[in-house]
Amino acid sequence: MTVFTPASLRRSARHWPFHPIGLPGIIARQDFRGQLLFVVSVQIVLLLVAISLDLARFFDQVISSVPEGGFFAVTARLAWYLGLRIVDMVTRLMPIAVFVGVLAFELWSVLTRRRAIHWVSGRHPMRVLMPAAAVGLVLAPLQYALETDWRPAAVLAQAAAKLGTYGAQFERNRPRKPVWFMSGDRLVHAEVRYGPPATLVDVDVYRLDDKGRVRDLIRAASAEPSGTVDVWRFRNAKRWTRDADDPMAMRVTVTPGEELLTIPLHPLAVTHMGVPAKYVPDGDLRAIVASGTDMLVGAEHRVWLEVRRANTLMPLAMALLAATVSLFAGARRPGLPVLVVCIFTGYTIHVAVRVFIAAGELDILSPVGSAWIPVAIASVGVPLFAAVAALRDWRA
């Protein structure tokens, strides 16, 4: 059966790029509220699934962390724990929730014939980008706050309370077993007390010559930050220095009291030792990277400093991408292949973010490249898909 559509109801492709889009009006405001509601709904669904899986593992641990107290004490503890977990989960899930939410709203508009009515009334198809851009811009500051402040604070609070996965991974209350740090001609062996302020206990500092042999050894009962990022204050230090005239002999010097020694080790790097860079508070992470010290500082610190900035734009990029790919559904009931391609597009960007970050952490890509390439791909996809859609003769 052939369906006749009058020429006046057709969307001619050649008019799309040059048709005046105009300012947002009532329909744009309705779309904005609808898209935002769908994004929140998708985020809630994802959180319910993630929280259910998390509580299945740690519910007994959280409850047992309140040895004394009635129903209200246990409930308050559980609510506090869930609040911390929600902050962490929302940070990770928001970009994909934005994509799915905006796409779901636009597909709902297609299935309810809402889009068809708008197109027949003369509304430009590209106006779908305006409310999507507004959603992304509204959520961008929230994403930035989550990445830089709220998520690190939530993770470290769980670690301090010894709850959940982070409580087991990032134990900070007991000294760490002796570890080795190395940078250039410095080799440090010490027991770590995280602090703050960070302290090195039973510390040995080896200085090597050009041939990799020990030039001198400094042993001290403890070392503390001096106030300068790469200078540490050693207490009760004893120094063994190789004699230049007799390489097999060592001269011993005892320094009672305190001695200042330069080590390329930032105290904050020691405080956050063993904690992935994405969970380090933003101020501390910036200080560590800006200091130029390289003990305990790797590519992941520089990568996550850029990722936090780039991820701020991910809600905007994902919202615009979802609105653009929804144009391939037209204004009629979309087929299954169209739905699969639309969903696959967002999932591809979601996976690409993880892949590029991992490549940056492994020092395969530069920090700027690993952080901003996924954002660039999503952003380039918007005009690309819009141009492809403009070449097609959609019918309302």
Buried (B, 14 or more C-beta within 10 A) or exposed (E): EEEEEEEEEBBEEEEBEEBEEEEBEEBBEEBBBBBBEBBEBBBEEBBEEBBEEBBEEBEEBBEEBBEEEEEEEBEEBBEBBBEBBBBBBBBBBBBBBBBBBBBBBBBEBBEEBBBBBBBBEEBBBBBBBBBBBBBBEBBBEBBBBBBBBBBBBBBBBBBBBBBBBBBEBBBBEEEBEBBEBBBEEBBBBBBBBBBEEBBBBEBBBBBBEEEEEBBBBBBBEBBBBBEEBBEBBBBBBBBBBBEEEEEEEBEEEEBEEBBEBEBBBBBBBBBBBBBBBBBBBBEBBBBBBEBEBBBBBEBBBBBBBBBBBBBBBBBBBBBBBBBBBBBBBBBBEBEEEBBEBBBEBBEEBBEBBEEBBBBBBEBEBBBBBBBBBBBEBBBEBBEEBBEEBBEEEBBB
